[in-house]
């Protein structure tokens, strides 16, 4: 899958993670995105080992520039990854309790979590965010019915961007780290 909207927008290509170089690119962008700014921020820190273990189960979607460098990512976290990041336990508990109600009539809906998203400053505003989610839907729509994510309520730019691509808020809750909006995008 490829994109690069408009002649003035920087080039990017969207697809699944394929190498350790991609995973290292995710970690670099993650480190650069930890400080809160008006453009948003990320909160959870991953390691190369955790990313490798996640991607064995389901590769994440990334955007690469013309040099093959990661300029954006949206992490894929199936249910089985919940043990890798205990800090996300409250989110997984909330999802397990509400997933059947979100997809009425399905006792055990197929879902995963988009665990984190970040876009390099050089590529913001050029359609990369939307393209990452289009990549998720294209790759996983036959395997899953729902995609969940959570966004800190103090990150309004990210909340608006998620709503723009189709996510809806299903719950607001607080844990020991922050207040979260739990969001769902239904594909079924």
DOZADO-354156 format. One line per field, with one value per residue (C-alpha): residue number from 0; residue in one letter; z, y, x. Coordinates in nm, 2 decimals, decimal comma, m for minus. Example, Ala and Ser with C-alpha at 12.3 -4.5 7.8 and 13.67 -1.06 7.14 Angstrom:
2
num [0; 1]
residuo [A; S]
c3 [0,78; 0,71]
c2 [m0,45; m0,11]
c1 [1,23; 1,37]
***
This chain:
188
num [0; 1; 2; 3; 4; 5; 6; 7; 8; 9; 10; 11; 12; 13; 14; 15; 16; 17; 18; 19; 20; 21; 22; 23; 24; 25; 26; 27; 28; 29; 30; 31; 32; 33; 34; 35; 36; 37; 38; 39; 40; 41; 42; 43; 44; 45; 46; 47; 48; 49; 50; 51; 52; 53; 54; 55; 56; 57; 58; 59; 60; 61; 62; 63; 64; 65; 66; 67; 68; 69; 70; 71; 72; 73; 74; 75; 76; 77; 78; 79; 80; 81; 82; 83; 84; 85; 86; 87; 88; 89; 90; 91; 92; 93; 94; 95; 96; 97; 98; 99; 100; 101; 102; 103; 104; 105; 106; 107; 108; 109; 110; 111; 112; 113; 114; 115; 116; 117; 118; 119; 120; 121; 122; 123; 124; 125; 126; 127; 128; 129; 130; 131; 132; 133; 134; 135; 136; 137; 138; 139; 140; 141; 142; 143; 144; 145; 146; 147; 148; 149; 150; 151; 152; 153; 154; 155; 156; 157; 158; 159; 160; 161; 162; 163; 164; 165; 166; 167; 168; 169; 170; 171; 172; 173; 174; 175; 176; 177; 178; 179; 180; 181; 182; 183; 184; 185; 186; 187]
residuo [X; X; X; X; X; X; X; X; X; X; X; X; X; X; X; X; X; X; X; X; X; X; X; X; X; X; X; X; X; X; X; X; X; X; X; X; X; X; X; X; X; X; X; X; X; X; X; X; X; X; X; X; X; X; X; X; X; X; X; X; X; X; X; X; X; X; X; X; X; X; X; X; X; X; X; X; X; X; X; X; X; X; X; X; X; X; X; X; X; X; X; X; X; X; X; X; X; X; X; X; X; X; X; X; X; X; X; X; X; X; X; X; X; X; X; X; X; X; X; X; X; X; X; X; X; X; X; X; X; X; X; X; X; X; X; X; X; X; X; X; X; X; X; X; X; X; X; X; X; X; X; X; X; X; X; X; X; X; X; X; X; X; X; X; X; X; X; X; X; X; X; X; X; X; X; X; X; X; X; X; X; X; X; X; X; X; X; X]
c3 [0,00; m0,08; m0,03; m0,05; m0,08; m0,27; m0,45; m0,15; 0,10; 0,19; 0,03; 0,25; 0,19; 0,43; 0,51; 0,78; 0,98; 0,80; 0,99; 1,30; 1,12; 1,12; 1,49; 1,57; 1,37; 1,58; 1,90; 1,78; 1,69; 2,01; 2,21; 2,02; 2,08; 2,46; 2,55; 2,54; 2,28; 2,11; 1,84; 2,10; 2,28; 2,36; 2,71; 2,70; 2,64; 2,45; 2,41; 2,10; 2,26; 2,33; 1,98; 1,83; 2,04; 1,93; 1,57; 1,57; 1,65; 1,42; 1,25; 1,31; 1,04; 0,96; 0,72; 0,56; 0,38; 0,05; 0,23; 0,40; 0,74; 0,97; 0,99; 1,15; 1,32; 1,46; 1,68; 1,66; 1,99; 1,98; 2,31; 2,36; 2,39; 2,71; 2,93; 2,76; 2,90; 3,25; 3,25; 2,99; 3,21; 3,30; 2,93; 2,84; 3,14; 3,03; 2,67; 2,78; 2,98; 2,71; 2,37; 2,35; 2,42; 2,15; 1,88; 1,99; 1,91; 1,91; 2,22; 2,15; 1,90; 1,73; 1,84; 1,89; 2,03; 1,83; 2,11; 2,01; 1,71; 1,63; 1,33; 1,28; 1,27; 0,91; 0,80; 1,01; 0,83; 0,51; 0,55; 0,72; 1,03; 0,82; 0,59; 0,89; 0,99; 0,63; 0,64; 0,96; 0,81; 0,48; 0,65; 0,94; 0,84; 0,75; 1,09; 1,33; 1,38; 1,61; 1,68; 2,02; 2,14; 2,43; 2,43; 2,72; 2,75; 2,79; 2,43; 2,24; 1,90; 1,91; 2,02; 1,72; 1,47; 1,59; 1,57; 1,21; 1,09; 1,25; 1,62; 1,88; 2,25; 2,45; 2,79; 2,99; 3,29; 3,52; 3,62; 3,83; 3,54; 3,36; 3,25; 2,93; 2,65; 2,54; 2,17; 1,93; 1,55; 1,44; 1,11; 1,11]
c2 [0,00; 0,34; 0,70; 1,05; 1,29; 1,61; 1,73; 1,93; 1,64; 1,44; 1,09; 0,79; 0,43; 0,24; m0,13; m0,39; m0,42; m0,65; m0,62; m0,53; m0,21; m0,12; m0,21; 0,01; 0,29; 0,26; 0,28; 0,59; 0,77; 0,66; 0,81; 1,14; 1,14; 1,10; 1,47; 1,62; 1,89; 2,05; 1,77; 1,50; 1,24; 0,87; 0,73; 0,36; 0,26; m0,06; m0,25; m0,42; m0,76; m0,67; m0,53; m0,85; m1,06; m0,85; m0,87; m1,25; m1,25; m0,96; m0,71; m0,34; m0,09; 0,17; 0,45; 0,47; 0,77; 0,74; 0,62; 0,34; 0,51; 0,48; 0,81; 0,68; 0,37; 0,23; m0,07; m0,39; m0,57; m0,88; m1,01; m1,23; m0,93; m0,81; m1,00; m0,81; m0,47; m0,49; m0,12; m0,18; m0,43; m0,18; m0,12; m0,49; m0,56; m0,28; m0,42; m0,78; m0,67; m0,46; m0,61; m0,84; m0,54; m0,33; m0,59; m0,70; m1,06; m1,18; m1,38; m1,35; m1,08; m1,08; m0,77; m0,63; m0,31; m0,04; 0,00; 0,34; 0,57; 0,83; 1,04; 1,22; 1,61; 1,60; 1,40; 1,54; 1,69; 1,49; 1,20; 0,96; 0,91; 0,81; 0,60; 0,40; 0,31; 0,23; m0,01; m0,17; m0,21; m0,35; m0,60; m0,71; m0,67; m1,04; m1,15; m0,90; m0,73; m0,45; m0,24; m0,07; 0,20; 0,44; 0,80; 1,02; 1,28; 1,55; 1,47; 1,64; 1,64; 1,26; 1,22; 1,43; 1,24; 0,90; 1,02; 1,14; 0,80; 0,63; 0,56; 0,62; 0,68; 0,39; 0,48; 0,73; 0,59; 0,67; 0,45; 0,53; 0,70; 0,91; 0,96; 0,76; 0,76; 0,40; 0,41; 0,15; 0,12; m0,15; m0,32; m0,59]
c1 [0,00; 0,13; 0,03; 0,17; m0,12; m0,06; 0,25; 0,37; 0,32; 0,63; 0,64; 0,55; 0,46; 0,24; 0,27; 0,34; 0,66; 0,90; 1,24; 1,43; 1,52; 1,15; 1,12; 1,42; 1,26; 0,95; 1,15; 1,33; 1,01; 0,85; 1,14; 1,10; 0,72; 0,72; 0,73; 0,37; 0,33; 0,03; 0,06; 0,01; 0,23; 0,28; 0,29; 0,39; 0,75; 0,83; 1,15; 1,29; 1,21; 0,85; 0,80; 0,95; 0,71; 0,41; 0,50; 0,53; 0,15; 0,05; 0,27; 0,21; 0,15; 0,42; 0,49; 0,83; 0,98; 1,17; 1,48; 1,30; 1,30; 1,00; 0,82; 0,50; 0,36; 0,04; 0,11; m0,10; m0,17; m0,38; m0,53; m0,23; 0,00; m0,16; 0,09; 0,38; 0,29; 0,13; 0,08; m0,20; m0,39; m0,66; m0,73; m0,74; m0,98; m1,21; m1,21; m1,27; m1,58; m1,73; m1,64; m1,95; m2,18; m2,01; m2,08; m2,43; m2,52; m2,16; m2,06; m1,69; m1,61; m1,27; m1,08; m0,73; m0,59; m0,41; m0,15; 0,01; 0,03; 0,29; 0,38; 0,71; 0,68; 0,81; 0,50; 0,22; m0,08; m0,01; m0,26; m0,02; m0,24; m0,54; m0,33; m0,20; m0,55; m0,65; m0,35; m0,48; m0,82; m0,69; m0,46; m0,68; m1,05; m1,09; m0,93; m1,10; m1,44; m1,33; m1,02; m0,99; m0,75; m0,73; m0,63; m0,55; m0,83; m0,57; m0,46; m0,75; m0,57; m0,54; m0,90; m1,02; m0,80; m0,93; m1,29; m1,22; m1,12; m1,42; m1,35; m1,62; m1,58; m1,73; m1,61; m1,41; m1,22; m0,92; m0,64; m0,33; m0,16; m0,43; m0,79; m0,85; m1,11; m1,16; m1,24; m1,37; m1,39; m1,63; m1,56; m1,82]
***
